[in-house]
Amino acid sequence: MSSDPGLPSQALILCGGMGTRLRPLTDTTPKPMVEVGGRPFLEYLLEQLCEQGIARFVLATGYLGEQVSDHFGAGSRWGWEIRYSHGPVDWDTGRRLYEAAEMLDERFVLMYSDNFAPFDLEALSLHHHAGGRAITVTLKDRVRGNVAYEEEAGITAYDPARGGEGLAHVEIGYAVVERDEILGILSTVKGQPDVSFSEVLALAATDGRLSGFPTLGPYYSISDPTRLEQTAEYLAPKRILLLDRDGTINKKRGPGEYVETWDDFQFIPETIDALRSLSSEGFEFIVITNQAGVALGLVDEVDVDRIHKNMTRELGRLGIEVLDVYVCPDHWESGSLMRKPAPGMFFLASNEHCFRLDRVLYVGDDVRDCEAAAAAGCGMVLLAEPDEIADIELPANPRHRTTHRTLVEAVGIIGEYYEVGERS
């Protein structure tokens, strides 16, 4: 493995299969080109990679591959550089990798053309470099998976037949690959190069050269009509704004104090004005809040629930629709994946309300809110007083990040952000 920890700048997308489970759609259209929201699914993948800094692609095409190249060409329309490795329909995925090898960088990202998931290239690359393996695949927990994975041991087995014990994860692509090492593994597979790429992964796992990067986020697929419909819903633009509670919606109490009852709850007038304005533009809202007072025994969980029911009702009377409220009652020393700055509540909200975190903003009043937004992959609007802003060091976040005194000041910027997302 190269000692260079730099980020990959090229991606290989395997897009040559026939997509038989998507028939009749794929009788005349290759699976990557099936339309989602009026454009090919593959376009969403390439756009996602571009937003992570990758604009050079090798598309390994096969079945009806001319439709892919006719649509994307050399990629200049989008500012991309696209090359094609085209082969017969009957080539397996291992052969497609083998045939594309001369076009590939020493380190590249490998993608499947039917999966879509939240993706942080920098985090994945750091994990890959630390692991020192030939390939690092992104994992999602699943009852009947193809990967046995443990946090300490890593990947201990890969079974494409999904028949073994302990297979509680599935690999979904989004992999960082060392070209020469993976080609070396491929060369030792019986029948190579005309083999499935899954056989390469299985051998890499057996040899201890396959690393896994678990994700808490959702993943979607277009592999069959039901999943295609779910993916279309997920990728559809939504005007959902995520909100912190204390200090954002309502006035925060003093250090060590908590809003214990509805009588203690006081709306921030500027926030209400902003939410009404955004509501008139079609926005809906989800609240994501830590409430450690429950763990400390200072606030009753029943009272927290009552506060949120009252808050939602009062905002609804003003035409402000709160879709949901996510609460973490855990102590800050609990290590909870749900407690901000961990992103657990964000992923849960994304799963339950079917929206892309990389297309929404989170509004909060604390640096930990910014850290949570960055970890979840969404943009951030921080509310802070003018004398505080100069002293605030915000965490790195490739998404939107601005600071304002009140939410009213941010209304225009929020609207513009979502409009851009709706056009992409």
NORHU-V519476 format. One record per pair of residues at least 4 apart in sequence whose C-alpha atoms are under 8 Angstrom apart, sorted by the first residue. I is the first residue (numbers start at 1). J is the second residue. Records with the same first field share a line. If there is no record, write none. Layout:
I=J  J
This chain:
1=132  133  134  178  181
2=178
3=129
5=125  126  129
6=125
7=121  122  125
8=54  107  108  109  125  176
9=53  54  55  56  108
10=54  55  56  57  58  104  105  107  108  109
11=54  56  57  58  108  109  110  111
12=57  58  59  60  104  108  109  110  111
13=57  58  59  60  110  111  112  113
14=59  60  61  93  96  110  111  112  113
15=31  32  59  60  61  62  112  113
16=30  60  61  62  63  65  87  89  93
17=30  31  61  62  63  89
18=26  30  31  63  89
19=23  26  30  31  223
20=26
21=223  224  225
22=26  31  222  223  224  225
23=27
24=28
25=29  34
26=30  31  34
28=64
29=33  34  64  67
30=34  63  64  65  67  68
31=113  114
32=40  41  42  68  113  114
33=39  40  41  42  67  68
34=39  40  41
35=39  40  41
36=40  41  232  235
37=232  235  236
39=43
40=44
41=45  114
42=46  113  114
43=47
44=48
45=49  113  116
46=50  55
47=51
48=52
49=53  54  55
50=54  55
52=120  121
55=79  80  81
56=80  81  82
57=80  81  82  83
58=82  83  84  85  100  103  104
59=82  83  84  85  86
60=84  85  86  87  96  97  100
61=65  68  84  85  86  87
62=86  87  88  89  91
63=88  89
64=68
65=69  86
66=70
67=71
68=72  73
69=73  74  84
72=82
73=82
74=80  81  82  83
75=79  80  81  82
76=80  81
83=103
85=96  99  100
87=91  96
91=95  96  194
92=96  194  195  196  197
93=97  194  195  196  197
94=98  186  192  193  194  195  196  197  200
95=99  192  193  194  195  196
96=100
97=101  197
98=183  193
100=104
101=179
104=108  179
105=179
106=178  179  180
107=176  177  178  179
108=176  177  178  179
109=174  175  176  177
110=173  174  175  176  177
111=173  174  175
112=172  173  174
114=221  222  223
115=172  173  219  220  221  222
116=219  220  221
117=217  218  219  220
118=217  218  219  356  357  358  377
119=174
120=124  377
121=125
122=126
123=127
124=128  136  138  176  213
125=129  176
126=130
127=131  213
128=132  133  135  136  176  211
129=133
131=211
133=208  209  210  211
134=177  178  181  182  204  209  210  211
135=175  176  177  178  182  209  210  211
136=175  176  177  210  211  212  213
137=171  172  173  174  175  176  210  211  212  213
138=171  172  173  174  175  212  213  214  215
139=169  170  171  172  212  213  214  215
140=169  170  171  172  214  215  216  217  218  219
141=145  168  169  170  214
142=168  169  170
143=167  168  169
144=162  167  168  169  170
145=162  167  168  169  170
146=158  159  160  161  162  167  168  169  170  171
147=155  156  157  158  159  166  167  168  169  170  171
148=155  156  157  158  165  166  167  168  169
149=153  154  155  156  157  166  167  168  169  212
150=154  155  156
154=211  212
155=205  208  210  211  212
156=205  206  208
157=167  202  205  206
158=167  201  202  205  206
159=163  164  167  202
160=198  199  202
162=167
177=182
178=182
179=183
180=184
181=185
182=186  200
183=187
184=188
185=189  200  203  204
186=192  193  200
187=192  193
188=192
189=193  195  199  200  203
191=195
195=199
196=200
197=201
198=202
199=203
200=204
201=205  210
202=206
203=207
204=208  209  210
205=209  210  211
216=344  347
217=347  348  350  351
218=347  350  351
220=227  230  231
221=227  228  231
222=227  228  229  231
223=227  228
224=228
225=229
226=230
227=231
228=232
229=233
230=234
231=235
232=236
233=354
234=354  355  356
235=355  356
236=355
237=355  359  421  422
238=355
239=282  283  284  360  418
240=283  284  285  286  360
241=283  284  285  286  360  361  362  363
242=285  286  287  288  360  361  362  363
243=248  249  285  286  287  288  362  363  364
244=248  249  287  288  289  362  363  364  365  369
245=249  250  287  288  289  364
246=250  251  252  289
247=251  252  364  365
248=268  271  363  364  365  383
249=267  268  271  272
250=265  266  267  268
251=265  266  267  268
252=258  259
253=257  258  259
254=258
258=293  298  299
259=264  265  299
260=264  298  299  300  303  304
261=265  303  304  307
262=303  306  307  310
265=307
267=271  272
268=272
269=273
270=274  406  407  408
271=275  406  407  408
272=276
273=277  408
274=278  407  408  411
275=279  320
276=280  318  319  320
277=281  411
278=282  283  411  415
279=283  284  319  320  321
284=320  321  322  323
285=320  321  322  323  324
286=322  323  324  325  326  349
287=322  324  325  326
288=325  326  327  345  346
289=325  326  327  328  340
290=327  328  329  330  339  340
291=295  327  328  329  330
292=296  328  329  330  331  332
293=297  298  299  329  331
294=298  299  300  301  329  330
295=329  330  331
296=331
299=303  304
300=304
301=305  329
302=306
303=307
304=308
305=309
306=310
307=311
308=312  325
309=313
310=314
311=315
312=316  321  322
313=317
314=318
315=319  320  321  322
316=320  321  322
326=345  349
327=345
328=338  339  345
329=339
330=334  336  339
332=336  339
335=339
336=342
337=342  343  344
338=342  343  344  345
339=343  344  345
340=344  345  368  369  371  372
341=368  369  370  371  372  373  375
342=371  372  375  376
343=347  372  373  375  376
344=348  376
345=349
346=350  357  376
347=351  357  376
348=352
349=353  354
350=354  355  356  357
351=355
355=359
356=360
357=361  376  377  378
358=377  378  379  399
359=378  379  418  421
360=378  379  418
361=373  378  379  380  381  400  414
362=369  373  378  379  380  381
363=369  380  381  382  383
364=369  370  380  381  382  383
365=369  382  383  384
366=370  382  383
367=371  382  392  393  394  395
368=372
369=373  382
370=374  380  381  382  394  395
371=375  394  395
372=376
373=377  378  379  380
374=378  379  380  395  396  397  399
377=397  399
378=399  400
379=397  399  400  401
380=399  400  401  402
381=400  401  402  403  404  410
382=401  402  403  404
383=403  404  405  406  407
384=388  389  403  404  405  406
385=389  404  405
386=390  405
387=391
388=392
389=403
397=401
404=409  410
405=409
406=410
407=411
410=414
411=415
412=416
413=417
414=418
415=419
416=420
417=421
418=422
419=423
420=424
